Amino acid sequence: MTNIAFLGTGTMGEPMARNLARAGFSLRAWNRTRERAESLAPDGVTVCTDPRAAASGATVLVTMLSDASAVLDTAGAALDALEHDGIWLQMSTIGIEGTEMCAARAERAGVHFVDAPVLGTRQPAENGELVILASGESECVQACERIFDALGQQTVPLGEAGNGTKCKVVINNWIVGLTSTLAETISLAEALDIDPHKFFDAID
């Protein structure tokens, strides 16, 4: 059985951790605000007091935190507690520079690094319907396939570590463009005295 340490059980991390536990993984979880992790206990998740305790003896360390600083600070206390040949599965959205820093930190700690940010919000996370942008050594990505299957509806393999984050940057740029165009379209509709709801009805 894969023993997973899951660090960060906030809006996205909590349902992701729950889905892993329900899929049969042995899971230890930590969150800066402990109450956010304690909701997982009924699903058999062991709630730990610090990141190192969660990672002790684990084969996979998952981080799902708010930014690069939080990921580096938290993982730094946990990486050397992983089992030999362990995998750090970094799933937070932390940007290209943050991901490069994590990869370097993993190399110094002697653990494998898989960069796998996700597409989706809380509802897809709860339903196990995330899209996972997986990048890293092929053997390590393959070793995480059961984890990905428990969390998402699709895994997109993207080659070397870091490409997952780069792909998410590209996708986020596309989303920003769509949002900007939509805002301009609604403003134009209102300027022309067209109810924006009628626009949506027309293109539905």
C-alpha positions as CSV (number, residue, x, y, z in Angstrom):
1,M,0.0,0.0,0.0
2,T,1.2,3.5,-0.9
3,N,1.6,5.6,2.3
4,I,0.9,9.2,1.5
5,A,1.6,12.4,3.5
6,F,-0.7,15.1,2.4
7,L,0.3,18.7,3.4
8,G,-2.4,21.3,2.9
9,T,-6.1,20.5,3.5
10,G,-7.7,23.7,2.5
11,T,-10.4,24.4,-0.1
12,M,-8.8,22.0,-2.7
13,G,-6.7,19.8,-0.5
14,E,-9.4,18.6,1.8
15,P,-11.6,16.9,-0.8
16,M,-8.5,15.6,-2.6
17,A,-7.2,14.0,0.6
18,R,-10.6,12.6,1.3
19,N,-10.8,11.0,-2.2
20,L,-7.4,9.4,-1.7
21,A,-8.4,7.9,1.7
22,R,-11.6,6.6,0.2
23,A,-9.6,5.0,-2.7
24,G,-7.8,2.9,-0.1
25,F,-4.5,4.8,0.4
26,S,-3.0,5.1,3.9
27,L,-3.0,8.8,4.5
28,R,-1.5,11.1,7.1
29,A,-2.4,14.8,6.7
30,W,-1.3,18.1,8.1
31,N,-2.7,21.6,7.8
32,R,-1.5,24.8,9.4
33,T,-5.0,25.2,10.8
34,R,-5.5,21.8,12.4
35,E,-9.3,22.0,12.4
36,R,-9.2,22.0,8.6
37,A,-7.6,18.6,8.6
38,E,-9.6,17.0,11.5
39,S,-12.7,16.8,9.2
40,L,-10.8,14.0,7.4
41,A,-10.5,11.7,10.5
42,P,-13.8,9.9,9.9
43,D,-12.4,8.8,6.5
44,G,-9.5,7.1,8.3
45,V,-7.0,9.9,7.8
46,T,-4.4,10.3,10.6
47,V,-4.1,14.0,11.4
48,C,-0.6,15.0,12.4
49,T,0.7,18.0,14.4
50,D,3.6,18.9,12.0
51,P,4.7,18.2,8.4
52,R,7.6,16.0,9.5
53,A,5.3,13.7,11.5
54,A,3.0,13.4,8.5
55,A,5.9,12.5,6.1
56,S,7.6,10.0,8.4
57,G,7.8,6.7,6.6
58,A,5.6,7.9,3.7
59,T,6.5,6.9,0.1
60,V,4.7,9.9,-1.5
61,L,4.5,13.5,-0.2
62,V,1.7,15.6,-1.7
63,T,1.8,19.4,-1.3
64,M,-1.4,21.4,-1.9
65,L,-0.7,24.8,-0.5
66,S,-1.3,28.5,-1.3
67,D,2.0,29.7,-2.8
68,A,5.6,28.8,-3.4
69,S,6.8,30.1,0.0
70,A,4.3,28.0,1.9
71,V,5.2,24.9,-0.2
72,L,9.0,25.4,0.3
73,D,8.7,26.1,4.0
74,T,6.4,23.2,4.7
75,A,8.1,20.6,2.5
76,G,11.5,21.6,3.8
77,A,10.5,20.2,7.2
78,A,9.2,17.0,5.7
79,L,11.3,15.8,2.8
80,D,14.1,14.1,4.8
81,A,11.4,12.1,6.6
82,L,10.2,10.4,3.5
83,E,11.1,6.7,2.8
84,H,14.1,6.1,0.6
85,D,13.4,6.7,-3.1
86,G,10.3,8.7,-2.1
87,I,8.4,11.0,-4.4
88,W,7.4,14.6,-3.8
89,L,4.2,15.1,-5.7
90,Q,3.8,18.9,-5.9
91,M,0.2,19.8,-6.9
92,S,-0.1,23.4,-5.8
93,T,-0.2,26.3,-8.3
94,I,3.1,28.1,-7.5
95,G,4.4,29.5,-10.9
96,I,7.5,28.6,-12.9
97,E,10.1,30.1,-10.6
98,G,8.5,28.5,-7.5
99,T,8.5,25.1,-9.2
100,E,12.1,25.4,-10.2
101,M,13.0,26.1,-6.6
102,C,11.0,23.1,-5.5
103,A,12.8,20.8,-8.0
104,A,16.1,22.1,-6.7
105,R,15.1,21.5,-3.1
106,A,14.0,17.9,-4.0
107,E,17.3,17.2,-5.7
108,R,19.2,18.4,-2.6
109,A,17.0,16.1,-0.4
110,G,17.6,13.2,-2.7
111,V,13.9,12.6,-3.5
112,H,12.1,12.4,-6.9
113,F,10.1,15.4,-8.0
114,V,6.8,15.3,-9.8
115,D,5.2,18.6,-10.8
116,A,1.5,18.0,-11.2
117,P,-0.7,21.1,-10.8
118,V,-4.5,20.6,-11.3
119,L,-7.2,22.3,-13.3
120,G,-10.5,22.6,-11.5
121,T,-12.3,24.2,-8.5
122,R,-13.6,22.7,-5.3
123,Q,-16.6,20.9,-6.9
124,P,-14.5,18.9,-9.4
125,A,-12.0,18.2,-6.5
126,E,-14.9,16.8,-4.4
127,N,-16.1,14.7,-7.4
128,G,-12.6,13.4,-8.3
129,E,-12.9,15.2,-11.7
130,L,-9.8,17.3,-11.8
131,V,-7.5,17.5,-14.8
132,I,-3.9,16.8,-13.7
133,L,-1.0,18.2,-15.6
134,A,1.7,15.6,-14.8
135,S,5.4,16.1,-15.4
136,G,8.5,14.4,-14.1
137,E,10.5,11.2,-14.6
138,S,8.3,8.8,-16.5
139,E,8.7,6.1,-13.9
140,C,7.7,8.4,-11.1
141,V,4.7,9.7,-13.0
142,Q,3.6,6.1,-13.7
143,A,4.1,5.4,-10.0
144,C,1.6,8.1,-9.2
145,E,-1.1,6.9,-11.7
146,R,-3.3,5.4,-9.0
147,I,-3.2,8.7,-7.1
148,F,-4.1,10.6,-10.2
149,D,-7.0,8.2,-11.0
150,A,-8.4,8.9,-7.5
151,L,-8.2,12.6,-7.9
152,G,-9.0,13.3,-11.5
153,Q,-10.9,12.5,-14.7
154,Q,-7.9,13.1,-16.9
155,T,-4.2,13.1,-16.6
156,V,-2.2,14.9,-19.2
157,P,1.5,13.7,-19.4
158,L,3.8,16.5,-20.2
159,G,7.4,15.2,-20.0
160,E,10.1,16.6,-17.7
161,A,9.3,18.1,-14.4
162,G,8.2,21.7,-14.6
163,N,6.2,21.3,-17.8
164,G,3.0,20.8,-15.8
165,T,3.4,24.2,-14.3
166,K,4.3,25.8,-17.6
167,C,1.2,24.3,-19.2
168,K,-0.9,25.7,-16.4
169,V,0.5,29.2,-17.0
170,V,-0.5,28.9,-20.6
171,I,-4.0,27.7,-19.7
172,N,-4.4,30.5,-17.1
173,N,-3.4,33.0,-19.7
174,W,-6.1,31.7,-22.0
175,I,-8.7,31.9,-19.2
176,V,-7.7,35.5,-18.5
177,G,-8.1,36.3,-22.2
178,L,-11.6,34.7,-22.2
179,T,-12.6,36.6,-19.1
180,S,-11.4,39.9,-20.5
181,T,-13.2,39.3,-23.8
182,L,-16.4,38.3,-22.0
183,A,-16.3,41.5,-19.9
184,E,-15.9,43.6,-23.0
185,T,-18.7,41.8,-24.7
186,I,-21.1,42.4,-21.8
187,S,-20.2,46.0,-21.7
188,L,-20.8,46.3,-25.5
189,A,-24.2,44.6,-25.1
190,E,-25.2,47.1,-22.3
191,A,-24.0,50.0,-24.3
192,L,-26.2,48.9,-27.2
193,D,-29.2,48.4,-24.8
194,I,-29.1,44.6,-25.4
195,D,-29.8,42.5,-22.3
196,P,-26.6,40.4,-21.7
197,H,-28.8,37.5,-20.8
198,K,-30.2,37.5,-24.4
199,F,-26.6,37.3,-25.7
200,F,-26.0,34.2,-23.5
201,D,-29.3,32.7,-24.7
202,A,-28.3,33.3,-28.3
203,I,-24.9,31.6,-28.1
204,D,-26.1,28.8,-25.8
